[in-house]
Amino acid sequence: MTRRNWIPVTAVGLAAVLVAGGIAVAAVRPWSDPAPDAGGASTPTSTTAPDGTRSAAELRAAFLDRYEQDGRIVRTDQGDDTVSEGQAYGLLIAYASGDRERFGDIWKWTAKHMLTDDDLLAWRWTTDGGIADGQSASDADLDAARALVLAGSSWGNDTYTKAGKRMAAAVLEHETATTDLGRILLPGPWADSEPYRYDASYASPAAYRVLASATGDDRWKELEAGSRAVTKAVLEKSDLPSDWSQVHADGSVDPMPATGNDARVLYGYDAMRMPLRYAEACTSADRSLAASIAPTLRRTTQLAAQLDLGGTAVTGDRSALAYVARAAAEQAAGSTGAAAKDVDRADRTAATTPTYYGDAWAALGATMLTSDVLGGCATSAGGAS
């Protein structure tokens, strides 16, 4: 099941990803993102670098200003529809900015228009017919639950906390499966038959930690361990993670094409999120998975928007996301100089016209790699084994 029409990332100001964290393209500058306070939006001072790049806080504000309309995150470059992933990104971005008003608006719209009876989010909504696809997508459900429990805890809002816990319980109930590798995250309830579809970039170790703490449910620890095991198995099959894989009940893993219309098995717009998810993890075992793909991505200075699983370009298209993903892998590997160069390449590669998806990951990537506000450990390098 393919949920997106992929468009190359075109976020501007992507050099903020590591410049804001003290890894500078032009000069090192100290910065840390303020945590959301209980009183409302945080008010950081300007953190724009001398070379004009923007901080994570500025990228988040720009995303919400451009795409949030009365609580709905509008994919203005894709027909003005809305997807659950976008609403979840909006919640995370608003929470990280301490913007209680926008967070409330986004959740109110989401709960009214996309929340289903099983406490998950319908995948797609359109202006001409409401819900266009009632299936859920676990990456959106996981991100939304994470944002809700974080907001509920930080802001003393029991309504958010309860909603986040209900969604978290629904993810465990409807969007996970048990294999010989352990509990794994399914892309949605539609993928509940063996062999299971698997997308390594949906798994979020930091989100698992947040939800385990909020709920006290040990199945989140099982999911963290199982996701680590299956993602490791994916990487043992190839140098780079594939956009999609299939996982058998016995734990065996096979890379697979994203759709039936394209037989190629690729590292593309899905898989490029994997190093960002794992670079923010709180254990060295998880962060090592992000770091493990850095050597393959280093084989060529210029990255294409899609690579085969050995790292060879299969298109002439360029994407800023390819470079920020490699920056995350380099940061996880401790190669800060290489990461800084990739941030610069991301800025130079970004197209002049912003896109919803690219801008979302420019803001989220900068936040995940330079701050622990979303419950990750990228800046502190964790400490757990």
Backbone hydrogen bonds in HBPLUS format (Angstrom, degrees):
<---DONOR---> <-ACCEPTOR-->    atom                        ^
c    i                          cat <-CA-CA->   ^        H-A-AA   ^      H-
h    n   atom  resd res      DA  || num        DHA   H-A  angle D-A-AA Bond
n    s   type  num  typ     dist DA aas  dist angle  dist       angle   num
A0016-ALA N   A0013-GLY O   3.20 MM   3  6.08 170.3  2.21 122.7 125.6     1
A0017-VAL N   A0014-LEU O   3.07 MM   3  5.86 170.7  2.08 123.7 126.3     2
A0019-VAL N   A0015-ALA O   3.17 MM   4  6.13 159.5  2.22 155.8 158.5     3
A0020-ALA N   A0016-ALA O   3.05 MM   4  5.13 156.2  2.11 120.3 127.6     4
A0021-GLY N   A0018-LEU O   3.03 MM   3  4.89 132.7  2.27  91.9 105.5     5
A0023-ILE N   A0018-LEU O   2.72 MM   5  4.98 150.2  1.81 160.6 150.1     6
A0022-GLY N   A0019-VAL O   3.04 MM   3  5.29 163.3  2.07 111.3 114.4     7
A0042-SER N   A0097-SER O   3.29 MM  55  6.23 158.8  2.34 133.2 139.5     8
A0049-ALA N   A0053-THR O   3.10 MM   4  5.43 144.7  2.23 142.3 151.3     9
A0052-GLY N   A0049-ALA O   2.88 MM   3  5.37 163.2  1.91 121.7 124.6    10
A0059-LEU N   A0055-SER O   2.96 MM   4  6.26 154.9  2.02 150.4 157.8    11
A0060-ARG N   A0056-ALA O   2.90 MM   4  6.12 155.9  1.96 151.5 157.7    12
A0061-ALA N   A0057-ALA O   3.05 MM   4  6.28 163.0  2.08 146.2 150.6    13
A0062-ALA N   A0058-GLU O   2.98 MM   4  6.12 158.0  2.02 145.1 151.2    14
A0063-PHE N   A0059-LEU O   3.00 MM   4  6.21 153.4  2.07 145.0 151.7    15
A0064-LEU N   A0060-ARG O   3.09 MM   4  6.39 170.3  2.10 158.5 159.3    16
A0065-ASP N   A0061-ALA O   2.92 MM   4  6.04 159.8  1.96 150.3 156.7    17
A0066-ARG N   A0062-ALA O   3.03 MM   4  6.09 149.2  2.13 142.5 149.9    18
A0067-TYR N   A0063-PHE O   2.91 MM   4  5.98 166.5  1.93 159.9 163.2    19
A0068-GLU N   A0064-LEU O   3.05 MM   4  5.01 153.6  2.12 127.5 133.6    20
A0074-VAL N   A0067-TYR O   2.84 MM   7  5.26 166.5  1.86 151.9 150.5    21
A0069-GLN N   A0072-ARG O   2.74 MM   3  5.11 163.9  1.77 147.9 153.1    22
A0072-ARG N   A0069-GLN O   3.04 MM   3  5.11 167.0  2.06 111.7 114.6    23
A0076-THR N   A0074-VAL O   2.95 MM   2  5.46 124.2  2.27 107.5  91.2    24
A0075-ARG N   A0081-ASP O   2.91 MM   6  5.54 175.8  1.91 171.8 171.5    25
A0078-GLN N   A0075-ARG O   2.94 MM   3  5.30 164.7  1.96 116.3 120.7    26
A0080-ASP N   A0075-ARG O   2.97 MM   5  4.86 138.0  2.15 147.7 140.6    27
A0082-THR N   A0125-TRP O   2.97 MM  43  5.22 161.0  2.01 162.2 161.5    28
A0125-TRP N   A0082-THR O   2.81 MM  43  5.22 162.5  1.84 166.2 166.8    29
A0086-GLY N   A0083-VAL O   2.94 MM   3  5.34 122.0  2.29 106.3 120.1    30
A0087-GLN N   A0083-VAL O   3.22 MM   4  6.70 153.4  2.30 150.8 158.2    31
A0084-SER N   A0123-TRP O   2.79 MM  39  5.00 151.9  1.87 138.4 143.6    32
A0088-ALA N   A0084-SER O   2.96 MM   4  6.23 158.7  2.01 153.3 159.2    33
A0089-TYR N   A0085-GLU O   2.87 MM   4  6.16 157.3  1.92 149.8 156.4    34
A0090-GLY N   A0086-GLY O   2.87 MM   4  6.09 157.9  1.92 146.3 152.6    35
A0091-LEU N   A0087-GLN O   2.97 MM   4  6.28 151.0  2.06 144.9 152.1    36
A0092-LEU N   A0088-ALA O   3.01 MM   4  6.31 165.4  2.03 155.5 158.3    37
A0093-ILE N   A0089-TYR O   2.87 MM   4  6.04 165.4  1.89 156.6 160.9    38
A0094-ALA N   A0090-GLY O   2.86 MM   4  5.94 162.9  1.89 148.3 153.4    39
A0095-TYR N   A0091-LEU O   2.90 MM   4  5.99 160.5  1.94 147.5 153.4    40
A0096-ALA N   A0092-LEU O   2.91 MM   4  6.06 167.9  1.93 149.3 153.0    41
A0097-SER N   A0093-ILE O   3.11 MM   4  6.26 137.7  2.29 138.4 149.1    42
A0099-ASP N   A0094-ALA O   2.95 MM   5  5.15 157.2  2.00 159.5 155.5    43
A0098-GLY N   A0095-TYR O   2.83 MM   3  5.00 157.5  1.88 109.6 117.2    44
A0103-PHE N   A0099-ASP O   2.97 MM   4  6.12 161.8  2.01 152.7 158.7    45
A0104-GLY N   A0100-ARG O   2.93 MM   4  6.01 161.8  1.96 144.1 149.0    46
A0105-ASP N   A0101-GLU O   2.98 MM   4  6.27 155.4  2.04 146.8 153.7    47
A0106-ILE N   A0102-ARG O   2.87 MM   4  6.06 164.6  1.89 156.7 160.0    48
A0107-TRP N   A0103-PHE O   2.95 MM   4  6.17 167.2  1.96 156.1 159.5    49
A0108-LYS N   A0104-GLY O   2.91 MM   4  5.97 160.3  1.95 146.6 152.8    50
A0109-TRP N   A0105-ASP O   3.03 MM   4  6.21 164.2  2.06 149.2 152.9    51
A0110-THR N   A0106-ILE O   2.94 MM   4  6.08 162.1  1.98 147.2 153.0    52
A0111-ALA N   A0107-TRP O   2.79 MM   4  5.90 171.5  1.80 158.1 160.0    53
A0112-LYS N   A0108-LYS O   3.09 MM   4  6.17 150.4  2.19 141.3 149.1    54
A0113-HIS N   A0109-TRP O   2.95 MM   4  6.04 159.5  2.00 154.4 159.3    55
A0114-MET N   A0110-THR O   2.80 MM   4  5.22 158.9  1.84 146.8 151.3    56
A0115-LEU N   A0110-THR O   3.16 MM   5  6.36 131.3  2.41 152.2 153.4    57
A0122-ALA N   A0114-MET O   2.77 MM   8  5.07 169.2  1.78 150.2 151.0    58
A0116-THR N   A0120-LEU O   2.86 MM   4  5.62 171.6  1.86 171.3 172.3    59
A0119-ASP N   A0116-THR O   3.00 MM   3  5.40 155.8  2.06 120.8 121.2    60
A0123-TRP N   A0135-GLN O   2.66 MM  12  5.58 131.6  1.89 150.6 158.5    61
A0124-ARG N   A0133-ASP O   3.32 MM   9  5.16 167.9  2.34 138.5 141.4    62
A0132-ALA N   A0124-ARG O   2.85 MM   8  5.47 153.4  1.92 130.2 139.0    63
A0126-THR N   A0130-GLY O   2.78 MM   4  5.10 160.8  1.81 139.5 142.3    64
A0129-GLY N   A0126-THR O   3.42 MM   3  5.67 161.8  2.46 104.7 109.8    65
A0130-GLY N   A0126-THR O   2.94 MM   4  5.10 137.1  2.12 150.5 149.0    66
A0140-ALA N   A0137-ALA O   3.15 MM   3  5.69 124.0  2.48 112.8 124.5    67
A0141-ASP N   A0137-ALA O   3.16 MM   4  6.45 163.9  2.19 151.7 156.6    68
A0138-SER N   A0187-PRO O   2.85 MM  49  5.14 166.6  1.87 129.0 133.4    69
A0142-LEU N   A0138-SER O   2.84 MM   4  5.84 160.5  1.87 146.8 152.0    70
A0143-ASP N   A0139-ASP O   3.02 MM   4  6.12 162.2  2.05 142.8 147.9    71
A0144-ALA N   A0140-ALA O   2.86 MM   4  5.98 161.2  1.89 152.2 157.7    72
A0145-ALA N   A0141-ASP O   2.96 MM   4  6.05 163.8  1.99 146.2 150.9    73
A0146-ARG N   A0142-LEU O   3.01 MM   4  6.13 159.6  2.06 145.5 151.5    74
A0147-ALA N   A0143-ASP O   2.97 MM   4  6.19 162.5  2.00 148.2 152.4    75
A0148-LEU N   A0144-ALA O   2.94 MM   4  6.14 160.3  1.98 152.6 157.9    76
A0149-VAL N   A0145-ALA O   3.07 MM   4  6.30 167.7  2.09 156.3 158.0    77
A0150-LEU N   A0146-ARG O   3.06 MM   4  6.18 156.5  2.12 149.3 156.4    78
A0151-ALA N   A0147-ALA O   2.92 MM   4  6.04 162.8  1.95 148.8 153.9    79
A0152-GLY N   A0148-LEU O   2.83 MM   4  5.96 159.1  1.87 146.7 153.4    80
A0153-SER N   A0149-VAL O   3.03 MM   4  6.04 156.2  2.09 139.5 145.0    81
A0154-SER N   A0150-LEU O   2.92 MM   4  6.07 172.0  1.93 154.6 157.2    82
A0155-TRP N   A0151-ALA O   2.88 MM   4  5.68 161.7  1.91 149.2 154.4    83
A0157-ASN N   A0152-GLY O   3.02 MM   5  4.43 137.3  2.20 119.8 129.9    84
A0161-THR N   A0157-ASN O   3.24 MM   4  6.56 165.3  2.26 148.8 153.1    85
A0162-LYS N   A0158-ASP O   2.91 MM   4  6.04 167.2  1.92 151.2 153.7    86
A0163-ALA N   A0159-THR O   3.07 MM   4  6.21 161.7  2.11 145.3 150.7    87
A0164-GLY N   A0160-TYR O   2.85 MM   4  6.03 162.1  1.88 156.3 161.2    88
A0165-LYS N   A0161-THR O   2.95 MM   4  6.17 156.8  2.01 149.7 156.0    89
A0166-ARG N   A0162-LYS O   2.95 MM   4  6.17 157.1  2.00 148.9 154.9    90
A0167-MET N   A0163-ALA O   3.01 MM   4  6.24 160.8  2.05 148.1 153.3    91
A0168-ALA N   A0164-GLY O   2.86 MM   4  6.02 156.0  1.92 145.3 152.8    92
A0169-ALA N   A0165-LYS O   2.92 MM   4  6.11 158.0  1.97 147.7 152.8    93
A0170-ALA N   A0166-ARG O   3.02 MM   4  6.27 149.5  2.11 142.7 151.1    94
A0171-VAL N   A0167-MET O   2.91 MM   4  6.23 150.0  2.00 150.8 158.8    95
A0172-LEU N   A0168-ALA O   3.16 MM   4  6.48 164.9  2.18 151.8 154.2    96
A0173-GLU N   A0169-ALA O   2.97 MM   4  6.16 151.3  2.06 142.2 150.9    97
A0174-HIS N   A0170-ALA O   2.81 MM   4  5.80 166.0  1.83 154.0 156.8    98
A0175-GLU N   A0171-VAL O   2.79 MM   4  4.93 149.1  1.89 138.6 144.6    99
A0186-LEU N   A0175-GLU O   2.80 MM  11  5.03 159.8  1.84 131.0 135.7   100
A0177-ALA N   A0184-ILE O   3.05 MM   7  5.51 149.4  2.14 145.4 153.8   101
A0184-ILE N   A0177-ALA O   2.81 MM   7  5.51 161.7  1.84 162.7 168.9   102
A0179-THR N   A0182-GLY O   2.97 MM   3  5.07 166.4  1.98 126.1 130.6   103
A0182-GLY N   A0179-THR O   2.92 MM   3  5.07 155.5  1.98 106.1 114.2   104
A0180-ASP N   A0249-ALA O   2.91 MM  69  6.16 148.9  2.00 146.7 156.5   105
A0191-ALA N   A0188-GLY O   3.00 MM   3  5.67 167.8  2.02 122.3 126.3   106
A0196-TYR N   A0247-VAL O   2.75 MM  51  5.02 149.1  1.85 157.5 146.9   107
A0247-VAL N   A0196-TYR O   2.73 MM  51  5.02 156.0  1.78 144.7 152.6   108
A0198-TYR N   A0245-SER O   2.83 MM  47  5.05 143.6  1.97 148.9 143.7   109
A0245-SER N   A0198-TYR O   2.81 MM  47  5.05 146.3  1.92 150.9 158.1   110
A0202-TYR N   A0199-ASP O   3.04 MM   3  5.66 167.4  2.06 120.5 124.6   111
A0207-ALA N   A0204-SER O   3.04 MM   3  5.24 114.6  2.48 102.7 118.1   112
A0208-TYR N   A0204-SER O   2.97 MM   4  6.31 159.1  2.01 158.5 165.1   113
A0209-ARG N   A0205-PRO O   3.07 MM   4  6.33 155.8  2.13 146.8 152.4   114
A0210-VAL N   A0206-ALA O   3.01 MM   4  6.32 160.4  2.05 150.8 155.8   115
A0211-LEU N   A0207-ALA O   2.94 MM   4  6.14 166.3  1.96 157.1 160.0   116
A0212-ALA N   A0208-TYR O   2.84 MM   4  5.96 150.0  1.93 147.4 156.2   117
A0213-SER N   A0209-ARG O   3.07 MM   4  6.21 160.5  2.11 148.4 152.8   118
A0214-ALA N   A0210-VAL O   3.05 MM   4  6.27 151.8  2.13 142.2 150.4   119
A0215-THR N   A0211-LEU O   2.96 MM   4  5.92 154.1  2.03 144.9 150.4   120
A0216-GLY N   A0212-ALA O   2.82 MM   4  5.30 150.1  1.91 139.8 147.4   121
A0220-TRP N   A0217-ASP O   3.19 MM   3  6.18 167.4  2.21 125.4 127.8   122
A0221-LYS N   A0218-ASP O   3.02 MM   3  5.24 127.0  2.31 101.5 114.7   123
A0222-GLU N   A0218-ASP O   3.13 MM   4  6.56 151.8  2.21 145.5 153.8   124
A0223-LEU N   A0219-ARG O   2.87 MM   4  6.08 149.1  1.96 139.8 148.1   125
A0224-GLU N   A0220-TRP O   2.91 MM   4  6.14 150.2  2.00 142.0 149.7   126
A0225-ALA N   A0221-LYS O   3.05 MM   4  6.28 165.5  2.07 149.1 152.1   127
A0226-GLY N   A0222-GLU O   2.78 MM   4  5.93 161.4  1.81 150.4 156.7   128
A0227-SER N   A0223-LEU O   2.83 MM   4  5.77 160.8  1.87 144.0 149.5   129
A0228-ARG N   A0224-GLU O   3.09 MM   4  6.20 155.2  2.15 140.3 147.2   130
A0229-ALA N   A0225-ALA O   3.00 MM   4  6.24 156.7  2.06 145.3 151.6   131
A0230-VAL N   A0226-GLY O   2.93 MM   4  6.17 163.8  1.95 153.8 157.4   132
A0231-THR N   A0227-SER O   2.88 MM   4  5.90 158.7  1.93 146.8 153.3   133
A0232-LYS N   A0228-ARG O   2.92 MM   4  6.00 152.6  2.00 142.6 150.6   134
A0233-ALA N   A0229-ALA O   2.97 MM   4  6.20 148.3  2.07 138.6 147.6   135
A0234-VAL N   A0230-VAL O   2.88 MM   4  6.17 147.8  1.98 143.5 152.1   136
A0235-LEU N   A0231-THR O   3.03 MM   4  6.31 156.8  2.09 146.2 151.5   137
A0236-GLU N   A0232-LYS O   2.90 MM   4  6.18 129.7  2.16 139.9 154.3   138
A0237-LYS N   A0234-VAL O   3.18 MM   3  5.44 146.9  2.30 101.8 111.2   139
A0240-LEU N   A0309-LEU O   3.19 MM  69  4.96 131.0  2.44 135.9 140.4   140
A0243-ASP N   A0266-LEU O   2.77 MM  23  6.01 147.2  1.87 176.4 172.2   141
A0256-MET N   A0244-TRP O   3.05 MM  12  5.61 164.8  2.08 137.9 133.1   142
A0246-GLN N   A0254-ASP O   2.82 MM   8  5.33 150.7  1.91 147.2 157.1   143
A0254-ASP N   A0246-GLN O   2.96 MM   8  5.33 157.6  2.01 152.7 159.6   144
A0248-HIS N   A0252-SER O   2.88 MM   4  5.34 171.0  1.88 162.2 165.2   145
A0251-GLY N   A0248-HIS O   2.86 MM   3  5.30 161.0  1.90 118.2 122.5   146
A0267-TYR N   A0307-LEU O   2.93 MM  40  5.26 171.8  1.93 157.1 159.2   147
A0307-LEU N   A0267-TYR O   3.09 MM  40  5.26 166.4  2.10 145.6 149.5   148
A0272-MET N   A0268-GLY O   2.94 MM   4  5.90 150.0  2.03 159.8 166.9   149
A0273-ARG N   A0270-ASP O   3.07 MM   3  6.05 170.3  2.08 129.1 132.3   150
A0274-MET N   A0271-ALA O   2.92 MM   3  5.45 153.2  1.99 116.3 124.4   151
A0276-LEU N   A0273-ARG O   3.11 MM   3  5.30 120.7  2.47 102.2 117.2   152
A0277-ARG N   A0273-ARG O   2.98 MM   4  6.29 158.2  2.03 159.1 165.7   153
A0278-TYR N   A0274-MET O   2.99 MM   4  6.21 162.3  2.02 158.8 163.6   154
A0279-ALA N   A0275-PRO O   2.79 MM   4  5.64 140.1  1.95 137.4 147.6   155
A0281-ALA N   A0278-TYR O   3.21 MM   3  5.11 162.0  2.24 102.3 107.1   156
A0377-CYS N   A0280-GLU O   2.75 MM  97  5.28 162.8  1.78 137.1 142.7   157
A0287-ARG N   A0283-THR O   3.03 MM   4  6.32 171.5  2.04 155.3 157.8   158
A0284-SER N   A0384-ALA O   3.22 MM 100  6.54 159.8  2.26 147.6 148.5   159
A0288-SER N   A0284-SER O   2.88 MM   4  5.88 143.7  2.01 141.4 150.1   160
A0289-LEU N   A0286-ASP O   2.98 MM   3  5.46 143.1  2.12 109.6 119.7   161
A0290-ALA N   A0287-ARG O   3.11 MM   3  5.29 122.0  2.46  99.9 113.3   162
A0291-ALA N   A0287-ARG O   3.02 MM   4  6.36 162.0  2.05 150.8 156.2   163
A0292-SER N   A0288-SER O   2.87 MM   4  5.88 136.4  2.06 137.8 148.3   164
A0294-ALA N   A0291-ALA O   3.10 MM   3  5.53 158.0  2.15 114.0 120.9   165
A0297-LEU N   A0293-ILE O   3.17 MM   4  6.42 165.1  2.20 156.1 160.5   166
A0298-ARG N   A0294-ALA O   2.94 MM   4  6.09 131.4  2.18 150.7 164.4   167
A0299-ARG N   A0296-THR O   3.19 MM   3  5.56 163.8  2.22 111.3 116.3   168
A0305-ALA N   A0317-ASP O   2.80 MM  12  5.43 150.2  1.89 137.1 137.3   169
A0314-VAL N   A0306-GLN O   3.19 MM   8  5.99 165.3  2.22 144.1 142.5   170
A0308-ASP N   A0312-THR O   2.78 MM   4  5.37 158.5  1.83 149.1 154.7   171
A0311-GLY N   A0308-ASP O   2.96 MM   3  5.41 165.5  1.98 117.3 121.8   172
A0322-ALA N   A0319-SER O   3.18 MM   3  5.47 134.0  2.40 102.0 112.8   173
A0323-TYR N   A0320-ALA O   3.01 MM   3  5.36 124.9  2.32 104.9 118.1   174
A0324-VAL N   A0320-ALA O   3.05 MM   4  6.44 159.6  2.09 155.6 161.8   175
A0325-ALA N   A0321-LEU O   2.87 MM   4  5.89 151.7  1.95 147.2 154.6   176
A0326-ARG N   A0322-ALA O   3.15 MM   4  6.34 152.2  2.23 134.1 141.4   177
A0327-ALA N   A0323-TYR O   2.82 MM   4  6.08 147.0  1.93 142.2 152.4   178
A0328-ALA N   A0324-VAL O   3.00 MM   4  6.26 147.3  2.11 139.0 146.3   179
A0329-ALA N   A0325-ALA O   3.06 MM   4  6.44 156.1  2.12 146.2 152.5   180
A0330-GLU N   A0326-ARG O   2.81 MM   4  6.06 159.1  1.86 152.3 158.2   181
A0331-GLN N   A0327-ALA O   2.82 MM   4  6.02 155.3  1.88 146.4 153.6   182
A0332-ALA N   A0328-ALA O   2.95 MM   4  6.17 159.1  1.99 148.6 153.8   183
A0333-ALA N   A0329-ALA O   3.02 MM   4  6.23 138.5  2.19 138.0 149.5   184
A0333-ALA N   A0330-GLU O   3.08 MM   3  4.93 122.2  2.43  90.2 105.4   185
A0334-GLY N   A0330-GLU O   2.97 MM   4  6.14 109.5  2.49 137.1 154.2   186
A0335-SER N   A0330-GLU O   2.85 MM   5  5.02 146.9  1.96 153.0 148.5   187
A0334-GLY N   A0331-GLN O   3.07 MM   3  5.01 153.3  2.14  99.3 107.8   188
A0339-ALA N   A0335-SER O   3.05 MM   4  6.29 154.8  2.11 148.5 156.4   189
A0340-ALA N   A0336-THR O   2.97 MM   4  6.15 155.2  2.04 144.8 150.3   190
A0341-LYS N   A0337-GLY O   3.17 MM   4  6.50 154.2  2.24 146.5 152.7   191
A0342-ASP N   A0338-ALA O   3.07 MM   4  6.38 150.9  2.16 146.2 153.9   192
A0343-VAL N   A0339-ALA O   3.00 MM   4  6.33 146.1  2.12 148.1 157.6   193
A0344-ASP N   A0340-ALA O   3.17 MM   4  6.50 154.9  2.23 145.6 151.5   194
A0345-ARG N   A0341-LYS O   2.96 MM   4  6.32 153.2  2.04 143.9 151.7   195
A0346-ALA N   A0342-ASP O   2.83 MM   4  6.05 150.4  1.92 145.0 153.0   196
A0347-ASP N   A0343-VAL O   3.12 MM   4  6.47 155.8  2.18 147.7 152.6   197
A0348-ARG N   A0344-ASP O   3.12 MM   4  6.45 159.2  2.16 148.7 154.1   198
A0349-THR N   A0345-ARG O   2.83 MM   4  5.93 136.1  2.03 146.0 158.2   199
A0350-ALA N   A0346-ALA O   2.98 MM   4  6.00 143.4  2.12 147.8 155.4   200
A0359-ASP N   A0355-THR O   2.88 MM   4  5.90 166.3  1.90 154.9 159.3   201
A0360-ALA N   A0356-TYR O   2.97 MM   4  6.07 154.1  2.04 146.2 153.7   202
A0361-TRP N   A0357-TYR O   3.15 MM   4  6.39 161.8  2.19 148.8 152.5   203
A0362-ALA N   A0358-GLY O   2.91 MM   4  6.10 138.6  2.08 143.5 155.6   204
A0363-ALA N   A0359-ASP O   3.10 MM   4  6.28 162.8  2.13 147.7 150.8   205
A0364-LEU N   A0360-ALA O   2.84 MM   4  6.06 168.1  1.86 151.0 155.1   206
A0365-GLY N   A0361-TRP O   2.80 MM   4  5.32 151.4  1.88 125.1 134.8   207
A0366-ALA N   A0362-ALA O   3.16 MM   4  6.09 161.6  2.20 135.7 141.1   208
A0367-THR N   A0363-ALA O   3.09 MM   4  6.22 155.7  2.15 141.9 149.0   209
A0368-MET N   A0364-LEU O   2.78 MM   4  5.96 168.1  1.79 158.4 161.2   210
A0369-LEU N   A0365-GLY O   3.03 MM   4  6.06 156.4  2.08 151.0 156.2   211
A0370-THR N   A0366-ALA O   3.20 MM   4  6.05 128.4  2.48 137.4 147.8   212
A0371-SER N   A0367-THR O   3.09 MM   4  5.57 126.2  2.39 149.8 153.3   213
A0375-GLY N   A0372-ASP O   2.90 MM   3  5.23 159.3  1.94 120.2 122.1   214
A0381-ALA N   A0377-CYS O   2.83 MM   4  5.59 121.8  2.18 149.1 162.3   215
